[in-house]
Amino acid sequence: VQLQASGGGLVQPGGSLRLSCAASGSIFSINIMGWYRQAPGKQRELVALTRTVSTNYADSVKGRFTISRDRAKNAVYLQMNSLKPEDTSVYYCNMAVSVNAGRYSDYWGQGTLVTVSS
């Protein structure tokens, strides 16, 4: 199973970006999908998480970021609006994937850099 993330880049404060992450390989089902981020010198932190029946956001992004998923494409998206310089980080997608109808395992994308700067 491989996760491919894309959509990062340089944006001015107040701008928007949309991150995408698609899973490929031998996939039976995907449970939890999420986005995390890690700024230089800081620990990786949860940004947003989507389960079958619930969605969670970090307090710092509530009202500005929206996570969504496309089950048919095994993909998860993160729409980021009203971006702030403190949102600058490498963003990683994460999925809990079942390969053969067995237990779920965590998989990570390669990370995509988001830089918010004027």
Secondary structure as the mmCIF struct_conf table of DSSP 4:
data_model
#
loop_
_struct_conf.conf_type_id
_struct_conf.id
_struct_conf.beg_label_comp_id
_struct_conf.beg_label_asym_id
_struct_conf.beg_label_seq_id
_struct_conf.end_label_comp_id
_struct_conf.end_label_asym_id
_struct_conf.end_label_seq_id
STRN STRN1 GLN A 2 SER A 6
STRN STRN2 GLY A 9 VAL A 11
TURN_TY1_P TURN_TY1_P1 PRO A 13 GLY A 14
STRN STRN3 LEU A 17 SER A 24
BEND BEND1 GLY A 25 SER A 26
BEND BEND2 PHE A 28 PHE A 28
STRN STRN4 SER A 29 GLN A 38
TURN_TY1_P TURN_TY1_P2 PRO A 40 GLY A 41
BEND BEND3 LYS A 42 LYS A 42
STRN STRN5 GLU A 45 THR A 50
BEND BEND4 THR A 52 VAL A 53
STRN STRN6 THR A 55 TYR A 57
HELX_RH_3T_P HELX_RH_3T_P1 ASP A 59 VAL A 61
TURN_TY1_P TURN_TY1_P3 LYS A 62 ARG A 64
STRN STRN7 PHE A 65 ASP A 70
HELX_RH_3T_P HELX_RH_3T_P2 ARG A 71 LYS A 73
TURN_TY1_P TURN_TY1_P4 ASN A 74 ASN A 74
STRN STRN8 ALA A 75 MET A 80
BEND BEND5 SER A 82 SER A 82
HELX_RH_3T_P HELX_RH_3T_P3 PRO A 85 ASP A 87
STRN STRN9 SER A 89 SER A 98
BEND BEND6 VAL A 99 GLY A 102
STRN STRN10 TYR A 104 TRP A 108
STRN STRN11 GLY A 109 GLY A 109
STRN STRN12 THR A 112 VAL A 116
#
